[in-house]
Amino acid sequence: MKNFSRKQFLKTAAGAALVMAARAFSTPLSAAEKFFREPPWKRKKPYWGYAVDVTKCIGCARCVDACKTENDVPREAFYFRTWVERYILRRSGEVNVDSPNGGLDGYLPPSDPGTVTKSFFVPKMCNHCENPPCVQVCPVGATFKTEDGVILVDRKYCIGCRYCIQACPYGSRFFHPVLHVADKCTLCYHRIKKGLKTACVEVCPTGARMFGDLSDPKSAISKFYETETLQVLKANMGAEPKLVYKGLDKEVR
Amino acid sequence: MKDIQHLLRVAVIFAAAFAGFLVVRTLLVPKSFGKAGHYRADAVDEFAQLPRRYAGEHACGKCHAQQASDKAKSSHRSISCESCHGALLAHVENPKSDTRPRRPKEAEMRAFCGHCHARSLSKPGRFPQIKLSEHNPDAPCNMCHQPHQPK
């Protein structure tokens, strides 16, 4: 074999490094990379999004009541497609959260108001995630994301294994005591398909709840997404929620 | 030669098992499964056809024009009729047969209006609130305040 001089080796190595670097920078994006960079609502019409303005919520729980009426959700406590939590932050750093019967029973005033630094209501519901953990874990394909971005549970196909209830980072699912399937917010699919508002948005007296078509750049929700300072819950979970909050405190989980 | 027969036997068993798998698969997998994704596409339409209870904000004014126009000029203008009066699609579809009263009873009125207007340190400060125990405790709210034109 011919002798490979030091100079030749360095030259070849430098050339190879240059070629590799050039390739690394010029490789086109894979389909998966493109998917996460381009918001899906730019591709599909309509594509539903939801927003909550925490600074407007008065904790009247009309939404909780309307949701149960519209969707035949059992009236007993612990069966909620949406509920309203009250947060109480104290000078000591203590944080108390309560939601008596989802908010329907009203909230007792704190016995020691002097220690409270701030308090507010946070409506909770399914986040209709872009990357939903509940859909990933379903063993039979009964829970899924529709083409317009809503997460649903197929009641005829669900085997009731409850895995999705465990997987949801937001506690938005429950086991339906009558139907014996997993149940959750459908974003009032039977209403929005007919051009109506969801029941919770319909009855909200202060406009704290908002929903609409993200694929329409002129819709109120698109404007809200673009212009307000927003937060999502548990962003570290990587579920990419399409439920965004305005005015969310860092203590909210 | 004998060896080939062995192989053939295995091949036949394998083919039969595969055919059996295909038959079972056709029988068990729902018709519309996989059409739009890893789910039964028909389930989406089933959800879209579920019955409604709330009529929506534009249904009431067609008959109750006076109340609708009063409310439209008041500070309650952005509140939907069904926020206070409840789900009313049944009444909208059959206004003559479904005539149950839909306003809060006088005895429950203070609690009902209080859902929104009772003082609470958790509510946004700019929202109008009263102390129910101090603000004319024995009077029903609508003695002074008309819900369609609140003052």
Contacts between the chains, C-beta under 8 A, distances in Angstrom:
chain1	res1	chain2	res2	distance
A	55	B	124	5.9
A	56	B	124	6.6
A	57	B	124	7.9
A	58	B	116	5.7
A	58	B	120	7.9
A	58	B	123	4.8
A	58	B	124	6.9
A	58	B	127	5.6
A	59	B	120	7.0
A	59	B	122	6.0
A	59	B	123	6.7
A	60	B	115	4.3
A	60	B	116	4.8
A	61	B	115	7.1
A	62	B	83	5.6
A	62	B	115	6.9
A	66	B	54	6.6
A	66	B	82	7.6
A	66	B	87	7.2
A	69	B	53	5.3
A	69	B	54	7.6
A	69	B	86	7.5
A	69	B	87	5.0
A	70	B	52	6.9
A	70	B	53	4.8
A	70	B	54	5.7
A	70	B	87	6.8
A	71	B	50	7.9
A	86	B	122	5.4
A	87	B	122	7.9
A	88	B	122	7.3
A	106	B	115	7.6
A	107	B	120	6.8
A	107	B	122	6.7
A	109	B	120	6.8
A	109	B	121	7.3
A	110	B	121	7.5
A	113	B	121	6.0
A	116	B	121	6.3
A	119	B	121	5.3
A	119	B	122	4.0
A	120	B	122	5.8
A	120	B	124	8.0
A	121	B	122	5.8
A	121	B	123	7.7
A	141	B	33	7.1
A	141	B	38	4.5
A	141	B	39	5.0
A	141	B	40	7.7
A	142	B	39	7.2
A	143	B	39	7.8
A	144	B	37	6.0
A	144	B	38	6.7
A	144	B	39	3.5
A	144	B	43	7.9
A	145	B	37	7.4
A	146	B	36	7.8
A	146	B	44	5.4
A	147	B	36	6.1
A	147	B	37	7.9
A	152	B	43	6.6
A	152	B	44	6.9
A	152	B	47	5.7
A	154	B	39	6.2
A	154	B	40	5.3
A	154	B	43	3.9
A	155	B	43	7.6
A	155	B	46	7.7
A	156	B	30	7.9
A	156	B	40	7.3
A	156	B	43	6.9
A	156	B	46	7.7
A	157	B	30	6.8
A	157	B	39	7.7
A	157	B	40	5.5
A	157	B	43	6.9
A	186	B	47	5.8
A	189	B	44	7.7
A	189	B	47	4.4
A	189	B	48	5.8
A	189	B	50	7.6
A	190	B	47	6.2
A	190	B	48	5.6
A	190	B	49	6.6
A	190	B	50	4.0
A	190	B	51	7.4
A	190	B	52	6.1
A	191	B	52	6.1
A	191	B	54	7.6
A	193	B	48	4.3
A	194	B	52	7.9
A	196	B	52	7.6
A	196	B	54	7.8
A	196	B	56	4.9
A	197	B	56	6.9
A	197	B	57	7.5
A	199	B	53	7.5
A	199	B	54	5.2
A	199	B	87	8.0
A	202	B	54	5.6
A	202	B	56	6.6
A	202	B	57	6.7
A	202	B	80	5.3
A	202	B	82	6.4
A	202	B	83	7.8
A	203	B	54	7.5
A	203	B	80	5.8
A	203	B	82	5.9
A	203	B	83	4.4
A	204	B	83	7.6
A	205	B	76	8.0
A	205	B	78	7.6
A	205	B	79	4.5
A	205	B	80	8.0
A	205	B	83	5.2
A	205	B	116	5.9
A	206	B	78	8.0
A	206	B	127	7.3
A	207	B	78	6.0
